[in-house]
Amino acid sequence: MRTRLRMLGAALAAALAVTAAAATINAGPASAAALTEITNFGTNPSNLRMYLYVPDRVTTRPALVVAVHYCTGTGPAFYSGSQFASLADQYGFIVIYPSVTRASQCFDVSSPQALRHDGGSDPVGIISMVNYVKQRYNVDPDRVFATGVSSGAMMTNVLLGDYPDVFAAGAAYAGVPFGCFATTNGSEWNSECANGQITKTPQEWGDLVRNAYPGYSGRRPRMQLWHGTNDETLRYPNFGEEIKQWTNVLGVSQTPSYTDTPQSGYTRTRYGGTGGMAPVEAISIQGAPHNLPVDAAQAIRFFGLDSTTPPTTAAPTTAPPTTAPPTTAPPTTAPPTTAPPTTAPPTTAPPPSGACRVGYVVNAWNTGLTTSVTVTNTGSSTINGWALTFTLPAGQTVTNGWNATIAPTSGAVTARNVSYNGTIAPGGSVNFGFQANHTGNTASPTSFTLNGTACTLG
């Protein structure tokens, strides 16, 4: 089961980091705001950790987005590897990043407690986080949203089902319907659901949601759904079952009101309306695996938070009681992009390469950091097999990595390609990353050598 749970987080940290890096190119001035851990935020039956991002300037009554990480992830990893914080800087909303502490680092979307209003487990802790922020930051209670990837997408479905009185909308990237992962034996994994083998009528799916909060008759949150047709972990049939569920919950037809192709390979359908804030919006990505592109800006657009008016209100100058972000590095296991290679990395260096350039971005907190490293082939010949050598600053120790094998863990290290990214065409790039502990020095290496050739920086 542990292997299957880890598959839920496959490649998502690396993919999100790449997406976030691309989105940062056009960002405005750097913000002094920082991710902060909040303790003693309220009832927390499953010992979640709470991380909060409040931009330097927020709207007068800010919206609140709960951004829920994937299996093997953490709140800080999702913060550093996704666009939500930079979009918060731009549009003036606040972001909560819940963080799991159980061994699997997956959210509970399976237990009977998690699948009912105020039943217990992770949803109750997340609602405590929401209430904490609402009480301290003058949050607009009609603009509270949830979004997540993989396990976080499943939790998004659960939150909207358990707490329709709290959330106005959700955006779920590669998830399953509310209740699909339910188990009664304590297991976190439901193979039948993961394999897309659970099929229900729209009414049956809708009843699962309605029965989570018996007697509730108020508004129901809108839902945006994303799925890749080649999802190997949470199979594509789950996408259609989610559409059936939420169209039924919202009382709209299962026949799309609007269909378009926003970009090549994408099919977008809207149900119950044709506009950008239709009750249900579903985006299918042709050929995408579980590691699908995560376009956070489209979630913010669906939530109605992409106002072009810049925020004008400074964030509160007196902060609630906080603690620094984690004193140990958040994940201790890597989210690999595919099954790890079954053969040991080569002990001999690949052939010499031509000119190269390295981009190296560090995101640090108290005693930990993550990096995103981009290697570009600026020469005229294809690189077949690569090894990037650099020296980590004193006190930095690698704890895990993705898209490369890295050894040793400190000092002069070499990052080598894995099975699927060994070729770099002229003008092409590869990206890898790693997480590390540090003792106060969060600087970047000063030089890099690719297959024995010195690279430029930038």
N, C-alpha and C positions, 0 to 999 in steps of 0.2 A: 504494500500500500504506500509506503514512504516514497518509493520510486515514482509511483503515479502522481502523488501529491507534488513532488518536485517538478514533474512535467508541466504542472499548471503554471509554474513560473519560468518556463524555458524561454530564454533570450529576451524576456520582457525588460529587464533592467537595462541591458545594452541597447535594445531598440529604442526605449524611451529616452535614454541619454542622447542618442543620435538625433532623435526628433527634437528634443529640447535644445540641443546645440544649434540645430538649423534655425529654430525659431528665435534664438537669441540674437542673431545677426542684426535684425532690425529693431532691437529693443532700445529703449531710451536710456537715460543716464542710470548708472548703477545705483541700486537702492541700499540704504543702510539697514533696512529691515532684515531680520534673520529668523530662521526657524528656531522655535523655543519649545522645550518640553514643559508641559503643565502637569503638576501632580495634585492629588487630592481634589479632583474635579467633580466628584460625586460617586454615585453607585456604580460599581465596576466589578461585576461578578466573575469575569474571566481574566482579570488582571491585564487589561490592555494598557498600552502607553499612549499618551496624547501629545501630539506635536502640533503647534499652532504657528501659522504664518499670517501676520498682520502687516500690510504694506505701510509705508511711511505716511501715505495719504489715502484715505478711504472716502467713499461717498457718504452723504449725510446720514442715511440709514443703510448701512452696507448689507449686501447679500452675503450669504455664507455657503461655501461649497465644502462638502465632505469628500475627500479624495482617498480612495481605499486601494491599498496595494495588492499585488499578486502574491501567490504562494512563493515562499523563500524570500520575500521582500520585507521591507520595513517602512515605517512612515518616512524617516529621513531619506531612504533610498528612492522612494517614490517622489519625494520633494525635489531631490537633486536630478532625477532622471525624467521628469515630465515638465510640461509647459505651464502647469496651473499657477505656480507662484509668479512667473513673469506676466501671465495674463492678469493676475490679481494686481500687480503693480500698475498695469496699463488701465484697468477698469475699476479699481478701487473696491474689490470684494475681499473677503477673508477666507482662508483655507484651513481646514482641520485635516491632519494626516493621522488617522488611527494606526496603531502598530501592534501586531500580535506578539505575544511572548511565548505561546506554546511551541513545542519542538518543530512542528511542521511549518510554522510561520504561514499557515493558511487560516482564513476566517471560518468560523463555525456557521455553515449554511445548511447543516444536516440535522442537528438535534431538535427534538420537539420543543425545547426551551427557546431556541433561536427562531422558530417559525411561528411564534405567536406574540401578539402585542404585550409588552411588559413581561414576557415569559422568562427572561434571563439571558445569560451568555453574552456574546459580543454585541448584539443590537442594543441591549440596555446600556452597556458601557458607552457606546457611540452616542446614544441619545443624551447621556449625561454630559458628554463633551459639547454637544450642540447647545444644551441648556446653559452650560457654563459660559459659553461665548455669547449667547443671546443676552444673558444677564449683565455682561460687562462691556459690551461694545455696541449697544443700541442697534442690534441687528433687526432688519425687517423680517418679521416672522413669516411673511408671505413669500420670501425669496430665500428659502433654504433648499439646497440641492445635494444630490449624491451622485458620484461617478466612480468608476473603478474598472480595473483590468483583470480578467481571468477570475481568480478567487474574489477579487474586489468587485468584478462585474456581477458575480453571483450574490455578493453581499448587497450590491446596489438593488438588485431585484428584491432581496429580503427586506431591506430597509423601507422600500416603497410599499411593500406588502404589509409589514408590521406597523408602520407609522405613516399612513396617508394623511394624518392630521399635521404632520411635521414637514414633510417634503413636498415641494411644488413640482419637481420633475427629477428625472434621473437619466444618466447616460451610461450604458453598460457595454463594454468592449470585450467580446468573446466570453459570454456567460451562458447561463442556462435559466429556464423559468423558475420563478418562486416555487419552492417545494419539490423541484425535480430531484435534488440531491438528498432528500430526506432519508434518514436511516433511523432505526430504533435500537441498534445494537452497539451504539457508541462509536461506530466507524465514521471517519471523516470522508470516506470515499464511497461513491455510488457508481459502480462500473456501468450499470444499465443506463443510467442517465448520461454519463460521460460519453458513452458510445452512441448516443442518439437513439436509443431503443425504447424510450418512454414516450408514448404518443397518447394524447388525451384530446377530447373535444374542447373547443373554446370555452364552453360552459364549465366543464370539469376543471380546466386550468383556472378560470375566473373564480370558481368556488373556493379553490385553495387559498387564493388571496383574500377573498371576502371572509372566510372562516378564520383567518389569522387575527381579525379584530371584529368579533361578533358585535352587531348592533351599530357599528359605525355607518353613518349615512351621509357624510360630508363629501367634499370634492375628492377626486382621486388624482394622483400625480401623473403628469405626462411622462412618456418614456421614449428615449432614443436608443436604438439597438444597433450594434455592429457585429459582423461575423465574417470570417474568411471561409470560402467554399472548401478549402483544403485543410481545415482545422483538424489536426491529428489527435488532439487531446480532449476537447469538448466538441464533439462532431457537429457538422453543419446542420443536421436536422433540428438541433436545439434552437436554432435561429427561428425557424418557422413556428416552433412550439411557443417561443417567447412572443412572437407576433400574435398568435392566436390568444394567448393569455391576456396581453395588455389591451388588445382591441376589445376583448370581451369585458374586461374590468372597466374600461372607459366607455363602453356602450356604443362602439362604432363598428362599421362594417369591416369584415376581413378582406374586402375588395379595395385595392388602393384607390384613393382619390386623385393621386398624382404620382407619376413615375418619371424619373430622368436619370441621366448619366453625368454626374458632376465632374468626373474625370475618367480617364480610360480605365476600364475594368471595374468601375464602381456602378452599382445599380441602387438608386435611392427610391424608396416608396414611402408615401405618406398616407395615413389612414385617418379618416374623420375630418380632414381639412387639406388644403393644398399649400398653405403658407409654411414659412420656416419654423413656426411654433405649433404645428399640427399636434393632435393628441398623441399619435404614435408616428415616429419616423424610424425607418429601418434601412441600413446601408449594408449591402452585400458586396464583398470584395473578391472578385474572381481570382482564384489561384492562391489566395493568401492563406498561410498556415495559422496555427494558434498565435504565433508571433506576428500579429497583424499591425499595420501602421496605426498609431494612436494619435488622432488629430484632435487635441484638446480644444483648439479654437472652435471647432464645430460643436462641441458640447457646450461651450460658453455661449455660442450663438443660439443654440437651441434653448438654453436657459433664459435667453433674453438679456444677457449681461454684457453684451458687446457694444455698449453705448460709446459714441465717439466723444462724448463730453468728459473731459478729464476730471478725476476726483478733486474736490476742493477742500475737504475736511481733513485736518491732521488726525492721525491716530491718537488715542488717549496717551497723555504723557505719564500717567501713573499706571504701571503695568500690574496685573494681578500677580499673586505669588507664583514664582516659577522656579524651575531648576534648569541648569544648562542642558543642552542636548547630550546624548548618551555618553557615558563615561567609558563604555566599551563599544567597539565598532558594531553597527547594527547587523547585517547578516553575517553568519559565520560559514555559510555555504554559498557557492556561486550559482547563479541562474544560468546554466549553459544554454547556448542557442540551439544545439541539437544534442543527441546523446553523445557523451564525451568519447573521444577517440579510444579505440581499444588497443592501440599500439603506443608504445612509449615515444615521446618526441625525439627527433633525431639528435644524435650527439655530434654530428659533423655540421659545419656551417653550410648553408646554401651557397650557390655560386655568387661571386661578386655582382652587385647591381650597379646601375647608373645613378644619376642624381636623384635626390629624394628630399622631401620636406616633412617635418613632424609638427603637428599641432597637439598641445598638451594642456588640458583644462582640469584644474583641481577644484573640488568642492569640499571644504573642510568644516568640521565641527570640533567639539571639545577635545577628544583624543582620537578621532577617526577622520578619514577622508576617502573620497572616491575620485577616480580620474577617468577622463575620456581621452583616448589617444588616437589621433588620426594620422596615418602614414600615407603620403602621396608620392606616387612615382612620377617625378618630373623629368625623367630621362626619356629616351626614344625607343627603348626595348622593353618587352614584357618581363616582369619579375616572376619567376616560377619558384616559389618557396622563399620565405623571408624570415630573418632573425634580426630583431631590433635590440641593440645593446645600449644600456644607459645606467647611470649610477644614481640610486635613490639617496636623497639627503639623509644625513645621520638621524636616527631615531624613527625612521619610517620602515614598517614591516608589512609586507603584503599578506593579507589574510585570505583572499580569494580573487579570482579574475574571470573574465568572460571573453570569448572570441580569440583567445591566445593561451598558450601555456607559458607560465612565468616562473623562472628559477634562476638563482635561489630566491629567498623571500626578502632579502635586504642586501645593501651594498651594491656591487656591480651585478646587475640582473640582465637576463636575456628573455625577451618575449618572442615566442615562435608561433608561426601560423598553425592553425588547426586544419582539419581535413578539407573544410569547405571554403577557405579563404586564402589559399596559398598563392593565388595568381593575382598580380596587380598589373593591369594594362597601362601603357603610357598615358599619363594624365589621370589615371584612376587612383582610387584610395581604398584603404581598409580602415576599419575602426575597431579598437578593442578597449577594454577598461579593466580596472581592478579596484579593490577596496583595500585599505591599509590602516593600521594603527600608527599613531605618531606620538612623540613626546614633547611636542610644541613646535617643531619645525615642519611647516607645511609647504615649503618651497618646492619648486619644480627642478628636475634635473637640468643641468646646464648644457649638455651635449648628447647627441644620439648618433649611433652608427648602424646603418642598415646593410647587412651582408658585407661588412667591412668598409663601407663607404660612409663618410661623414655626411649628415643631413643638415639642411638649413632649418631654422626654427620659424614658426609662424603659421 
